Amino acid sequence: MHTLPLSFGLLTYVGFWRPTKWPSNSLKYLIYNVYTTFMVFLLYTFAFCGFMDALIDHDLDNLLEKFSLFISVIGVCIKVTNILINRNSIISVANMLLKEVCIPRDSEELAIKQKFDKNAKTITIYCEILNETTVFFATVAQFGKFLETRTLPLADWTPYDRTSSVMFWITLLHQSIGLIVCANSSVAHETIISGLMIQICAQLEILCHRAKILPTFLKETQKNCSSKEDFKKVENKIIGELVEYHLYVYKFAKKVNDVFTFMIFMQFSISSTVLCMSVYKLSTKDVISLDFLWTFFYLTCMLTQLFLYCWFGNEVTLRSKKIGDAFYEMDWTLLKSKVIKNLIIIMARARKSIEMKSGYIVKLSAESFMIIIKVSYSAYNVLQTSS
């Protein structure tokens, strides 16, 4: 993909995003579809075993231990299904950035785009390191314990007898690979959503840049025009493109929100539940144990997912509010009254900021993040009291 290549590359690696440039009649297209089917089967059988194990375990501590991880696995299953079903919509959203008005027109705009692209890439790398570290402490670091106790990373229930060493190793590898797939799929999904929010921020900053240089640009254009009639045509075209670009960025933001709002709401619900369970688990673990380390990193992953949504949702809102400021900061003395009237219309529209929402209900903001933390802490207190 031309947008967020690292995030979409992770999805391709785990089998849930076939490259868009592959022709449908090619052999690799067919092989990848088979690979996708296999990975979906692996993921869903992994989740099914976790569900059955949580269902038959009646011990509260064990239930919390298993359910907090199982609910995330179910969340990944839903994310993957959503990506496969809404593939065309996601491609359509990404392709909106290919429209001419969104393409950088000078070195400053290119620098703005590169800055935000780099931010998105860096966040993806950090999230991948964090999630893979969590998987390491959940699987490889505890292989000795699993072999000694004959337990498994997620679910001890299996629909077959695993008393033999061969079957136990097959099951252990199945669940370990399942966790790796979940980690990579989760990182890809969260960084695609947050990455698209970063792209909205980039387009808003480019819009502000074009607004600030508008008077100077019109003055230079007037010098290059041979007549007043030619200049009027060019001037109307420039103002029209600015108005179109402004509306298009709002349309792009709405499209991103519409495509992913359900998934953001689901992640909010899952992460809030996992947060209180993980904090409770941390309070019962030995600080120098592998269980503590794995639970700590898992909790950090959940917090990071929520933080990315809330932080960049908040950034989109703040940057959309700066559009009006950008128009105020331009040199109005160089503009004609007709142009000023057109710009006032844009400024009036800019007074209504862009709001990214979870399920069209919860606004993504720093305040929302703090509310979730407080609610999770309250739930943790209830769990601790009941135990």
GUTORGU-984069 format. One record per atom (N, C-alpha, C): x, y, z; residue in three letters. Coordinates in steps of 0.2 Angstrom, whole numbers, plus 2048, in hexadecimal, padded with zeros to 3 digits. Last residue first. Layout:
BEGIN
XYZAla...
***
This chain:
BEGIN
7C27CC8E8Ser7C67C68E9Ser7C87C58F0Ser7BA7D78E8Ser7B77D18E8Ser7BB7CB8E9Ser7C47E18E8Thr7C07E08EEThr7BD7D98EEThr7CA7DF8DCGln7CE7DE8E1Gln7CA7DD8E8Gln7BF7E28D3Leu7C27DC8D3Leu7C67DA8D9Leu7BE7F08D7Val7B87EB8D8Val7BB7E48D8Val7CA7F58D3Asn7C87F58DAAsn7C37F18DCAsn7C87F38C5Tyr7CD7F08C8Tyr7CC7EF8D0Tyr7BE7FD8C2Ala7BC7F68C2Ala7C27F18C5Ala7C68088C5Ser7C08078C9Ser7BE7FF8C8Ser7CF8078BATyr7D18078C1Tyr7CC8058C6Tyr7C68098AFSer7CA8028B0Ser7CC8018B7Ser7C28168B1Val7BD8118B2Val7C180A8B3Val7CF81C8AFLys7CB81D8B6Lys7C68178B7Lys7D28198A2Ile7D68178A7Ile7D38178AEIle7C781F89CIle7C781889CIle7CC8158A1Ile7CA82D89FIle7C482A8A1Ile7C48228A1Ile7D682E897Met7D682F89FMet7D082C8A2Met7D182D88APhe7D682988DPhe7D6828894Phe7C883888ASer7C5832889Ser7CA82C88CSer7D284388AGlu7CD842890Glu7CA83B890Glu7D884187EAla7DC840884Ala7D783F88AAla7CC839873Ser7D083F876Ser7D483D87CSer7C0835869Leu7C783386ALeu7CA83986CLeu7AF834870Lys7B483886CLys7BB83686ELys7A482886FVal7A982A873Val7AE82E86EVal79B826863Ile79982786AIle79E82B86EIle79E81F858Tyr79A826857Tyr79882885ETyr7A881685BGly7A181485BGly79C81A85AGly7B182385FSer7B181B860Ser7AA819860Ser7B6830854Lys7B282D85ALys7B382585ALys7BE83F851Met7BE838850Met7BB835856Met7B984F84BGlu7B984A851Glu7B984384FGlu7BE85E845Ile7BD857844Ile7BE85384AIle7B586D84ASer7BB869849Ser7B9862848Ser7AE87B843Lys7AC874846Lys7B286F845Lys7B588583EArg7B4885845Arg7B187F848Arg7B6883830Ala7BC880834Ala7BA88183CAla7AC88A82BArg7AB88282BArg7B187F830Arg7B189682CAla7AB895830Ala7AA88D831Ala7BC896824Met7BD89682BMet7B789582FMet7B5895818Ile7B988F81AIle7BB890821Ile7AF8A1818Ile7AB89C818Ile7AF89581AIle7BA8A9817Ile7B68AA81DIle7B28A481EIle7BF8A780ALeu7C38A4810Leu7BF8A4816Leu7B58AE803Asn7B68A7802Asn7B98A4808Asn7B88BB807Lys7B28B9809Lys7B28B1808Lys7C58BD802Ile7C48BD809Ile7BD8BA80BIle7C38BD7F5Val7C68B87F7Val7C58B77FFVal7BC8CA7F4Lys7B98C47F2Lys7BC8BD7F5Lys7C68D37F8Ser7C08D27FDSer7BC8CB7FBSer7D78CC7F6Lys7D18D07F4Lys7CB8CE7F8Lys7E68CD801Leu7E08C97FELeu7DA8CE7FCLeu7EF8D2808Leu7F18D1801Leu7EB8CE7FDLeu7EB8D3815Thr7EB8DA811Thr7ED8D8809Thr7EC8C781BTrp7E68C9818Trp7E68CF813Trp7F78BC81CAsp7F78C381BAsp7F18C5817Asp7F28AF829Met7F48B1822Met7F48B9821Met7EC8AC835Glu7F48AE835Glu7F68B082EGlu7E08A8832Tyr7E08AE836Tyr7E88B1835Tyr7E289B82DPhe7DF8A1828Phe7E08A882BPhe7E7895838Ala7EC896832Ala7E989B82DAla7DC895840Asp7E2899842Asp7E689A83CAsp7D488B839Gly7D289283AGly7D889783CGly7DC88083CIle7DB882835Ile7D988A835Ile7DC87B848Lys7E2880846Lys7E188383FLys7D387284ALys7D287884DLys7D687E84ALys7DA867844Ser7D486A841Ser7D2871843Ser7E386484FArg7E5867849Arg7E086A844Arg7DA85F859Leu7DE86585ALeu7E0869853Leu7D5854852Thr7D0859854Thr7D4860855Thr7E184C850Val7DC84E84AVal7D885484CVal7E584A85EGlu7E984E859Glu7E5851853Glu7DB842862Asn7DB848865Asn7DF84D861Asn7DE83785BGly7D783A85AGly7D784185CGly7EB835860Phe7EA837859Phe7E3839857Phe7E783186DTrp7EC83686CTrp7EB839865Trp7DE82686CCys7DC82C86FCys7E083286ECys7E581C865Tyr7DF81F862Tyr7DD826865Tyr7F081B86DLeu7F181D866Leu7EB820864Leu7EA817879Phe7EE81D879Phe7EE81F872Phe7E680A876Leu7E180F878Leu7E4816877Leu7F2804874Gln7ED80486FGln7E8809870Gln7F9806880Thr7FC80987AThr7F6809875Thr7F27FE889Leu7F280588ALeu7F4808884Leu7F57F1883Met7EE7F3883Met7ED7FB884Met8037F1886Cys8007F087FCys7F97F387ECys8037F1894Thr8067F7890Thr8037F7889Thr7FE7E4896Leu7FA7EA898Leu7FD7F0895Leu8087DD891Tyr8027DC88ETyr7FD7E2890Tyr8137E089APhe8137E2893Phe80C7E288FPhe80D7DB8A6Phe80F7E28A5Phe80F7E489EPhe80C7CD8A2Thr8067D18A4Thr8077D88A3Thr81A7CA8A1Trp8167C989BTrp80F7CD89CTrp81F7CD8AELeu8227D18A8Leu81D7D08A2Leu8187C48B6Phe8177CB8B7Phe8197CF8B1Phe81C7B88B1Asp8157BA8B0Asp8147C18B1Asp82A7B88B4Leu8287B98ADLeu8217BB8ACLeu82D7C28C4Ser82B7BC8C0Ser8297BD8B8Ser82F7CC8CCIle8357CA8C8Ile8337C38C4Ile8227CE8D3Val8257D48CEVal82B7D18CAVal8167C38D2Asp81C7C48D5Asp8207C98D0Asp8047C88D1Lys80A7C58CELys8117C78D2Lys7F97D08D4Thr7FA7C98D7Thr8007C58D5Thr7FA7DB8CDSer7FA7DC8D5Ser7FB7D58D8Ser7F87D78C0Leu7FE7D98C2Leu7FF7DA8CALeu7EA7D48C1Lys7EF7CE8C0Lys7F67D18C2Lys7E57E18C1Tyr7E47DC8C7Tyr7E97D78C7Tyr7E97E58B5Val7EC7E98BBVal7EB7E48C1Val7E27DD8ADSer7E97DC8ADSer7EC7E08B3Ser7D57E18AFMet7D77DA8B0Met7DF7D98B1Met7D57EE8AACys7D47ED8B1Cys7D67E68B3Cys7D97EC89DLeu7DD7F08A1Leu7DB7EE8A9Leu7CF7E4897Val7D57E1898Val7DA7E589DVal7C57EE896Thr7C47E789AThr7CA7E489CThr7CA7F788ESer7C87F9894Ser7C77F3899Ser7CD7EF882Ser7D27F2886Ser7D07F488DSer7BF7ED87EIle7C47E7880Ile7C97EA884Ile7BA7FA87BSer7B77F5880Ser7BB7F0883Ser7C37FF872Phe7C2802878Phe7BF7FE87DPhe7C17F6868Gln7C87F686BGln7C77F9872Gln7B47F9864Met7B57F2867Met7BC7F286AMet7B680685FPhe7B2805865Phe7B37FE868Phe7BE803855Ile7C180785AIle7BD806860Ile7B57FC84DMet7BB7F984FMet7BF7FD855Met7AC80684APhe7AA80084DPhe7B07FD851Phe7B480F842Thr7B1811849Thr7AF80B84DThr7BA80D836Phe7BD80A83BPhe7BA80C842Phe7B281482CVal7B580D82BVal7B780A831Val7AF821832Asp7AA81C830Asp7AC81582FAsp7BC826833Asn7B8825839Asn7B3820838Asn7C0827826Val7C482382AVal7C0821830Val7B6830821Lys7B682A81ELys7BA825823Lys7B983C829Lys7B383882ALys7B3831827Lys7C583F823Ala7C583D82AAla7BF83A82CAla7C1842816Phe7C683C817Phe7C683A81EPhe7B984D818Lys7B6847815Lys7BB841816Lys7C385681CTyr7BE854821Tyr7BA84E81ETyr7CA856810Val7CE854816Val7C885281BVal7C185C808Tyr7C3855806Tyr7C685280DTyr7BF86980CLeu7BA86580DLeu7BC85D80CLeu7CC86E809His7CA86E810His7C4869811His7CC86C7FBTyr7D18687FFTyr7CF868806Tyr7C38757F7Glu7C286E7F6Glu7C686A7FAGlu7C98817FBVal7C287F7FEVal7C18787FDVal7D48807F2Leu7D58807FALeu7CF87E7FDLeu7CE8807E6Glu7D287A7E8Glu7D387A7EFGlu7C888D7E6Gly7C48877E6Gly7C78817E8Gly7D48957E6Ile7CF8957ECIle7CB88F7ECIle7D98917D9Ile7DD8907DFIle7D98907E6Ile7CE8957D1Lys7D188E7D1Lys7D488D7D7Lys7CE8A37D3Asn7C889F7D5Asn7CA8987D5Asn7DB8A67CEGlu7DA8A77D5Glu7D48A37D7Glu7DA8A37C0Val7DE89F7C4Val7DD8A07CCVal7D08AC7BDLys7CF8A57BCLys7D38A17C0Lys7D78B87C0Lys7D08B67C4Lys7CF8AF7C3Lys7E18B87B7Phe7E38B77BEPhe7DC8B57C2Phe7DB8B97ABAsp7DE8B37ACAsp7DF8B27B4Asp7D68C67ADGlu7D18C17ACGlu7D48BA7ADGlu7E18CE7AELys7DD8CD7B4Lys7D88C87B3Lys7EF8C67A5Ser7EA8CA7A6Ser7E68C97ACSer7FA8BD7A7Ser7FB8C37A2Ser7F58C87A2Ser8028B87B6Cys7FC8B97B2Cys7FC8BF7ADCys80C8BA7BFAsn80D8B57BAAsn8078B57B5Asn8078C27C9Lys80D8C47C6Lys80E8C07BFLys7FE8B97CFGln7FB8BF7CBGln8018C27C7Gln8068B07D6Thr8028AE7D0Thr8008B47CCThr80A8B87E0Glu80F8B57DBGlu80C8B37D5Glu7FE8B97E7Lys8028BF7E4Lys8078BD7DFLys7FB8AC7EALeu7F68B07E6Leu7FA8B67E3Leu8058AA7F3Phe8048A67EDPhe8008A97E8Phe8028B37FDThr8098B37FAThr8088B07F3Thr7F68AE802Pro7F78B57FFPro7FD8B57FBPro7F98A0805Leu7F58A1800Leu7F58A97FDLeu80189B80FIle80489E80AIle8008A0804Ile7F7896818Lys7FC89C81ALys7FF89F814Lys7F188C811Ala7ED892813Ala7F2898815Ala7FB882810Arg7F888680AArg7F488C80CArg7FC87F81EHis80288281AHis7FF886814His7F0879820Cys7F1880824Cys7F7883820Cys7F186E818Leu7EC873817Leu7ED87A81ALeu7FB86881FIle7FC86A818Ile7F786F816Ile7F486482AGlu7FA86982BGlu7FC86C824Glu7EA85C825Leu7E8862829Leu7EE867829Leu7F2851821Gln7EF85581CGln7EC85C81FGln7F784D82DAla7FC84F828Ala7F8854823Ala7EC849834Cys7F084E836Cys7F4851831Cys7E983E82BIle7E484482CIle7E884A82EIle7F483682EGln7F3839827Gln7EE83E827Gln7F083383BIle7F683683AIle7F683A833Ile7E582B838Met7E483183CMet7EA83583BMet7EC820832Leu7E882482ELeu7E682B832Leu7F381C83EGly7F781E838Gly7F2822833Gly7E9816845Ser7EC81C848Ser7F0820842Ser7E580C83CIle7E081183EIle7E4817841Ile7F280583BIle7EE808835Ile7E980D837Ile7F5802848Thr7F9807845Thr7F680983EThr7EB7F884BGlu7EB7FF84FGlu7EF80484BGlu7EE7EF841His7E87F2841His7E87F8845His7FC7EB844Ala7FA7EE83EAla7F37F183EAla7FA7E6851Val7FF7EC850Val7FD7EF849Val7F27DB84FSer7F07E1853Ser7F47E7852Ser7FA7D3847Ser7F37D6845Ser7F17DC848Ser8047D1850Asn8067D484AAsn7FF7D7847Asn7FD7CA85BAla8017D085CAla8027D4856Ala7F77BF854Cys7F37C4857Cys7F77CA858Cys8037B8850Val7FE7BB84BVal7FA7C084EVal8087B585CIle80C7B9858Ile8077BC852Ile7FE7AC861Leu7FF7B3864Leu8037B7860Leu7FF7A2858Gly7F97A6858Gly7FA7AC85CGly80B79D85BIle80A7A0854Ile8047A4854Ile807798867Ser80D79D867Ser80C7A1860Ser7FE78E864Gln7FC794868Gln801799868Gln80678685CHis7FF789859His7FE78F85DHis810782865Leu81178685FLeu80B78985CLeu80777A86DLeu80B780870Leu80D78486ALeu803770865Thr7FE775868Thr80177B86AThr80F76A862Ile80B76D85CIle80677285FIle81376686ETrp81776A86BTrp81376E865Trp80875C871Phe809762875Phe80D767872Phe80A753867Met804757867Met80575D86CMet81774E86BVal816751865Val810755864Val815749878Ser81974F877Ser818752870Ser80474587DSer80A743879Ser80E74A878Ser7F974B881Thr7FD748886Thr804747883Thr7EE75187BArg7F575487AArg7FA75187FArg7DF74D873Asp7E474B878Asp7EB74D876Asp7D575B86ETyr7D875586DTyr7DD753873Tyr7D076886FPro7CB76386DPro7CE75C86CPro7D776F87EThr7D876E877Thr7D3768875Thr7DB77B88BTrp7D6776888Trp7D7775880Trp7E478488FAsp7E677D890Asp7E177888DAsp7E8793886Ala7E378E888Ala7E6787889Ala7F579B885Leu7EE79D886Leu7E9799889Leu801793887Pro80079A888Pro7F979D889Pro7FF784892Leu7FF78788BLeu7FE78F88CLeu80777789BThr80277C89AThr80377F894Thr81076E8A1Arg80C76C89BArg80677089AArg81A7728A9Thr8137718ACThr80E76E8A7Thr8257718A1Glu82576E8A8Glu81E76D8AAGlu822778896Leu824772895Leu82476E89CLeu81F78589BPhe81A781898Phe81B77A897Phe82B7898A1Lys8257888A5Lys8207838A2Lys83278A895Gly83578589AGly82F78489FGly82B79488EPhe82B78D88BPhe82D788891Phe82B7A2891Gln82879D896Gln828796893Gln8317A8887Ala8347A988DAla8317A4893Ala8287A587CVal82F7A387CVal8327A3883Val81B7AC883Thr81C7A587FThr8237A3880Thr81A7B8889Ala8147B488AAla8167AD887Ala8267BF885Phe8257BD88CPhe81F7B888DPhe8237C0877Phe8297BC879Phe8287BA881Phe8187C8877Val8177C1875Val81D7BD877Val81E7D487CThr8197D1880Thr8187CA87EThr8267D6871Thr8297D5877Thr8247D287CThr81D7D9867Glu8217D3866Glu8247D186DGlu8187E586CAsn8137DF86CAsn8177D886BAsn8237ED86BLeu8207EC871Leu81B7E6871Leu8267ED85DIle82B7EA862Ile8287E9869Ile81A7F2858Glu81C7EB857Glu8217E985CGlu81B7FF85DCys8167FB85FCys8177F385ECys826804857Tyr82680385ETyr8217FF861Tyr822803849Ile8287FF84CIle8287FE853Ile81780C84AThr816805848Thr81C80184AThr81E81884DIle819815851Ile81880E850Ile82581A841Thr829819848Thr82481684DThr81B81C837Lys820816837Lys82381483ELys81582883CAla81182283BAla81681B83BAla82183083AAsn81D82F841Asn819829841Asn82383082DLys82882D831Lys82582C838Lys817836829Asp81882F826Asp81D82C82BAsp81984382EPhe81483F831Phe81583882FPhe825847826Lys82584782DLys820842830Lys820846819Gln82584181BGln826841823Gln817851819Lys81484A818Lys81984581BLys81F85B81BIle81A85A820Ile818853820Ile82785B810Ala82B85A816Ala82585881CAla81E85E806Leu821857806Leu82485680DLeu81B86B80AGlu81686680AGlu81985F80AGlu828870807Glu82587180EGlu82086C80FGlu82986E7F9Ser82E86B7FESer82B86B805Ser81986C7F2Asp81F8707F3Asp82386C7F8Asp80D8647F2Arg80F8687ECArg81586C7ECArg8078547F6Pro80C85A7F7Pro80E85E7F1Pro7F784F7F3Ile7FE84E7F1Ile8028547F2Ile7EA8527F4Cys7ED8507FACys7F584F7F9Cys7E58567E8Val7E585B7EDVal7E98597F3Val7E58497E1Glu7EA84F7DFGlu7EA8547E5Glu7E383B7EBLys7E08407E7Lys7E58467E6Lys7E98317F3Leu7EC8327EDLeu7E98387E9Leu7E18307FELeu7E78347FFLeu7EB8357F9Leu7D88277FBMet7D582E7FBMet7DB8337FCMet7DD81B7FDAsn7DE81E7F6Asn7DB8257F6Asn7D981880AAla7E0819808Ala7E181C802Ala7CB815807Val7CD81B80CVal7D581D80AVal7CC80A7FFSer7C98117FCSer7CB816801Ser7D1801807Ile7D5803801Ile7D280A7FEIle7C6800810Ile7CD802812Ile7D180580CIle7BD7FB807Ser7BC80180ASer7C280480DSer7C27EE804Asn7C17F37FFAsn7C07FA802Asn7C27E8811Arg7C87E980DArg7C77EF808Arg7B97E481AAsn7B97EB818Asn7BF7ED814Asn7BC7D681CIle7B57D8819Ile7B57DF816Ile7C97D7821Leu7C77D381BLeu7C17D5818Leu7C77DF82CIle7CB7E1827Ile7CA7DD821Ile7BE7D8834Asn7BC7DE832Asn7C07E082CAsn7C67CC837Thr7BF7CC833Thr7BD7D2830Thr7CF7D383FVal7D17D0839Val7CB7CF834Val7C77D784ALys7CB7DC846Lys7CD7D983FLys7C37CB84FIle7BE7D084CIle7C17D5848Ile7CF7C6853Cys7CB7C284ECys7C67C784BCys7D37CF85CVal7D77CE856Val7D37CB851Val7C97CC866Gly7C97D3863Gly7CD7D385DGly7CD7BF86AIle7C67C0866Ile7C67C7863Ile7D97C3870Val7D97BF86AVal7D27BF866Val7D37CA87BSer7D77CE876Ser7D87CA86FSer7CD7C0882Ile7C97C687FIle7CD7CA87AIle7D87B8886Phe7D37B6881Phe7CF7BB87EPhe7DE7C0890Leu7E27BF889Leu7DD7BD884Leu7D47C0899Ser7D77C7897Ser7DB7C6891Ser7D27B389BPhe7CD7B7898Phe7D07BD895Phe7DD7AE8A3Lys7DC7AB89CLys7D77B0898Lys7DC7B58AFGlu7E37B48ABGlu7E27B28A4Glu7CF7B38B3Leu7D27BA8B1Leu7D87B98ADLeu7CF7A58B5Leu7CB7A88B0Leu7CD7AF8AELeu7D87A48BFAsn7DA7A18B9Asn7D67A48B3Asn7D17AB8C9Asp7D87AE8C7Asp7DA7AB8C0Asp7C57A48CALeu7C57AB8C8Leu7CC7AD8C6Leu7C17948C3Asp7C57988C8Asp7C679F8C5Asp7BB78D8B9His7B77918BEHis7BB7958C3His7BC78A8A8Asp7C078B8AEAsp7BC7908B3Asp7B578989DIle7B47838A1Ile7B87848A8Ile7B7795896Leu7B0793897Leu7B078D89DLeu7C4795893Ala7C179A897Ala7BA79889AAla7C578B88AAsp7C978A890Asp7C678F895Asp7BD79087FMet7BB78A883Met7BE789889Met7C579B87BPhe7BE79C87DPhe7BB796882Phe7D1795877Gly7D179A87DGly7CA79B880Gly7CC78E86CCys7CF78A872Cys7CF78F878Cys7C8799864Phe7C3794866Phe7C679086CPhe7D479F861Ala7CF7A2865Ala7CA79E868Ala7DA795859Phe7DE79785FPhe7D979B864Phe7D179584FThr7D278F853Thr7D5790859Thr7D37A1849Tyr7CD7A084CTyr7CD799851Tyr7E17A1845Leu7DF7A684ALeu7D87A484DLeu7E079683CLeu7E5796841Leu7E379A847Leu7D779B832Phe7D6795836Phe7DA79583CPhe7DF7A682EVal7D87A8831Val7D67A1835Val7E97A0828Met7EA7A482EMet7E47A6832Met7E379981DPhe7E6795823Phe7E7799829Phe7DE7A4816Thr7D979F819Thr7DC79B81EThr7EA7A9812Thr7E57AD816Thr7E17A981AThr7EF79F80ATyr7F37A1810Tyr7EE7A5815Tyr7E67A0800Val7E779A804Val7EA79B80AVal7E97AD7FBAsn7E37AB7FEAsn7E27A5802Asn7F67AA7F7Tyr7F57AF7FCTyr7EE7AE7FFTyr7F47A27ECIle7F87A07F1Ile7F67A47F7Ile7ED7AC7E3Leu7EA7A57E6Leu7ED7A37ECLeu7F77B57E1Tyr7F17B77E4Tyr7ED7B17E7Tyr8017AD7DBLys8037B07E2Lys7FC7B27E5Lys7FC7AB7CFLeu7FC7A57D3Leu7FD7A87DALeu7F07B77C8Ser7F67B57CASer7F67AF7CFSer7E47BD7C6Asn7E57B77C3Asn7EC7B47C4Asn7E47C97CDSer7DF7C47D0Ser7E07BD7CCSer7F47D17D0Pro7EE7CF7CCPro7EA7C97CEPro7F87DB7DETrp7F97D47DBTrp7F37D37D6Trp7F77E77E4Lys7F97E77DDLys7FA7E07DALys7F37E57F1Thr7EE7E87ECThr7F07E77E5Thr7F77D77FBPro7FA7DD7F7Pro7F57DF7F1Pro7EC7D2807Arg7EF7D0800Arg7F17D67FDArg7EC7D0817Trp7EC7D6812Trp7F07D480CTrp7EE7C6820Phe7E87C9820Phe7E77CF81BPhe7FB7BF822Gly7F67BC81EGly7EF7C081DGly8057C5829Val8017C082DVal7FB7BD829Val80A7CD81FTyr80E7C8822Tyr80A7C3825Tyr8007D781DThr8017D2818Thr8057CC81AThr8017DD829Leu7FB7DA828Leu7FC7D5822Leu80D7E3827Leu80C7DE82DLeu8067DA82CLeu80A7EC81CGly80F7E681BGly80E7E1821Gly8027F5822Phe7FF7F081EPhe8047EA81CPhe80C7FB82ASer8077F882DSer8037F3829Ser8157FF820Leu8187FB825Leu8127F7828Leu80E809818Pro810802815Pro8127FD81APro805814818Leu80681081ELeu80980981CLeu800814807Thr80081780EThr801812813Thr80280B7FDHis8068127FCHis805815803His8047FA800Met800800800Met804806800Met
***
